Amino acid sequence: MAYRFLSSRIVPSSNRLSRRFIFIFTISLCFMYLCYSILFCSGTIMPSQRWEDHRCVHLKNMGSKKLLQKSHYCTISAKARVLPDETRAVALLNLTGNQSKHSAFQKTQDVVDHNQSNNSNSPKYGNKKLPNALIVGVKKGGTRAVLEFIRIHPDVRALGTEPHFFDRNYDKGLEWYRGLMPRTLDSQITMEKTPSYFVTREAPRRISNMSRETKLIVVVRNPVTRVISDYTQTLSKKPDIPSFEELAFKNRSQGIVDTSWNAIRIGMYILHLENWLQYFRLSQIHFVSGERLITDPAGELGRVQDFLGLKRIITDKHFYFNRTKGFPCLKKPESSSQPRCLGKSKGRTHVQIDREVIEQLREFYRPFNVKFYEMVGHDFRWD
Ligand code: A3P
């Protein structure tokens, strides 16, 4: 109707050409209005997306999103922000977040940049460097806790995931390895952790070829508890595996332990250490007590900071004991609302093992432990 009315008023009634022109003009106006609306909408969506990203990065300040609880909900936007030179590394390793704060109240953008850099996702400054320090073992010793705790130090940047370079990926070359690392300033230490290095025969030689000055951290734990922890983890992934006793003994009644089972072998620390000492001085290796890491995390982290030549910044003030988790957790930083405990796979309830079996294993490990204490000059009191 409106169209007929308009065309009869403005345009001479018989002029079909003019009618057609008005019709096209009206359609064009509608189309332009539609385009404008779409552009306007995306303009209002994009800032909120940016806010989400910012919020995500802010949350990652709390720690590794994969391994620390309650910080899972920013994965997608973080991945969407990957810079080109990082894409390959992120794809390969699904890098997790890191955190570190120069000061509690830097400008928002500083916090974002700092974390992006620590994330290895989209760093803004510094260079990718080969690591100066490695947490090389041992599996189930408490390696994740040490990494997550030490990386809150402002002078430490760490890779969140395990690159397995010196055992599984060595043929990819040092440049590949360097490419995985977070950017660091000259004053900062680059770290990664891969617990299987400790029991990999070639690892010490390969690491000393990278740098003879590499600092090594080994988190050791009572080998009997460690093997049960290891078995508990495997069982949680593969419920059909044989019983602990079947795997641990060649002959249970005679107490002959099966040293070909890797979970048993890992705990024979002295054997592996001898291999490392062919390439590194003992003073280059720092042993963290997995037990004390739970009862006195600040004390253990104090010694780790000394070993790394860092100012003691991580102290008692950073930890609290979480009764629900049954482990120490990091207190919430000023900038976030969540405290940080390690994920569910850390601190599992162990499978129940016969007392007699435990005693047999204790007997088995004793001579190895004694030699280990003598070598490192410290009695870990596992016996
Ligand atoms: P369990 O799950 O057997 O208790 P890793 O990180 O090397 O795999 O070691 C895992 C072990 O770290 C856990 O073994 C747990 O005992 C120990 N651990 C030490 N400090 C911890 C902490 N603050 N939170 C959770 N687990 C911690």
Residues whose N, C-alpha, C, O or C-beta is under 5 A from the ligand:
A	BS01	A3P	V138 K139 K140 G141 G142 T143 R144 A145 S229 G290 L293 I294 F327 P328 L342 S345 K346 G347 R348
